[in-house]
Amino acid sequence: MLRIPRDACVNTETATRKEWLDTNGLGGYASSTVINCHTRKYHGLLVAALRKPRGRFVLLSKVEVSVTDGEKEFFLSTNKYPGVYHPTGHQFVEGFEQDLCPTVTYRIGDALIRKTMLMVHGQNTVLLCYEMLEGKTAPTLRIRPLLAYRDVHGLTRENLFLRPKTFPEKNGCKIEPYKGMPPLYMGTSRVSEFFPGPKWMRNVEYLEERNRGFDYQEDLFCPGMFEVELKRGKPVIFAASVEKLGDLVKLKSREIKRREALYESCKDRSKSVRGLQYAADQFLIRNASDFSSVVAGYHWFGEWGRDTMIALPGLTFHCGRREFGEKVLAAYAGLERDGLLPNYLDQRSDHLAYNSVDASLWFFWAVQEYLRTKGSREFVRKSILPALERIIAAHLDGRVPLCSIHEDGLLHAGNEHTQLTWMDAQAYGRPVTPRHGAAVEINALWYNGLRFYLELMEGEDNETVRRARESADKLAASFPDRFWNREDNCLCDVVGKFGCDRAIRPNQIFAVSLPHSTLNMEQMRAVVATVQDHLLTPYGLRTLSPRHPSYAPFYQGDSDARDSAYHQGMVWPWLAGHFGEAMLRQAEDIKEAKAFLRKYFKEILRSFPADYGIASLPEIYTGNPPHLPNGCIAQAWSVAEAVRLNKLLGGR
């Protein structure tokens, strides 16, 4: 259980840096800061992943809650408006807890009130439970829902298109704010009264959006107010959903039991590692196309093929969720086209973007990890191998768009206008890290894929097998010489027409960490030593050596400024997994190497950030100490590789 004390909650500067997240297994979520003062346009209590219209939408932004004894009214809410926080409910916060779900307690005189927030798995439904834990009176609880009803990336302004009328439902109401959008059902578990009173709350501010250079003011619509008596021993559940509401008490009980079972299924001895495994579940979804998939990160990421393949082993196979992982592998196998897997699954349509060269190559590694965790070879043979063979054949035939295999066996991809590897940021209208040509990790992945395919086809003899063996042998002979950077005693990042890019980046670590490598032990040790010297931090690997003139240690400013630093020095936690595996592979003393990794990566292996996403691992950290968290507050491959590295270091 994570606890945040009163002192950290009553200070808006510290409290608004701590964000919680709760998900529903559909791609939807609830999220805010620990005092429920939104700082992002992505914050909301019901952010729903809808099938019609397709996409992710902030429906219920938040609720303004107060308690009154008839004479005084005390607001538990906090909002940021121009120049002021109002109301100031954070002053009553006694503390915040994150266990199976986020919980806030409030102290008003002798009254102690607990609020629990949770999304219902498999539904676009949020439950807010209010309990009077201490107190001599039975105050009236007032709940004023504030609606945004817009795309997750947008903002709402007061408009004439919204339909303010509400329709009565049992212990609640229904509202249909916009044509083409689903209705919102709202109600309480105990008898309440709803008082219609439509009004707009203007100019709510989101400070993180302002800091990121985006529009940051929004108008939210309040359709009216619920009133219900709050007594000790008789909790009140408020629900908002796109579906008709049923028995809210049973719904909450069922959801809590599901979470308890999920936590118990996380078998690691360490509570902190179990917390990581529990957090891993938030990225696993049943998407709008009705197949099992992975959300790359919250709040603004969707489903990405590359991220899915990198994250899948840690999220599923190393967490005891093999069946779900099998479904994801099978689903993506069916999406293979011309040797590629989709890099992007559009949440707003059925559009698939085949614009990465490495998603299909990481697919091989994900299958290797599946088998490494005692997965079924029969499943791979029947459901996965045909897709793997098509990927190999397409590359060998030259049918993969913007890809070609040269005489020396190196796989070249892209041109000066494309960004086909994971370092794909663009700023000011151009690629930040042009990596067209033969990128080191692409060729390491290609070689690993070839050798793994040949393993699976052992005893078989057909044209694809013969060509794959020939291609692997040729690449093994040329890779070390073509990529070796003699000046820094490591691998170049890219080899192409322009020569060799000798920038020291983490991409070379995969030439050591992947199951099949072209490097000898001496070369492996040289690569690990150079990466450790230039790139290693307690939170992962930097994306560029600080000694490089283009090194950018900070992540700040507008979108172009941030994207310029994204792969030019930012620390990525997910790379810690492959660095750890590479270190263990070449270590003379495995026990000593494991002890070093456990101690050095303690911050991402055993804990979550104190400020930022408080129950997950972020997308990136800044390049210079103190390595502040940034980017997405919860990133799938960050969590996944922390789970996997824990297992490599001896976790059960």
Disulfide bonds with the S-S distance in Angstrom:
none
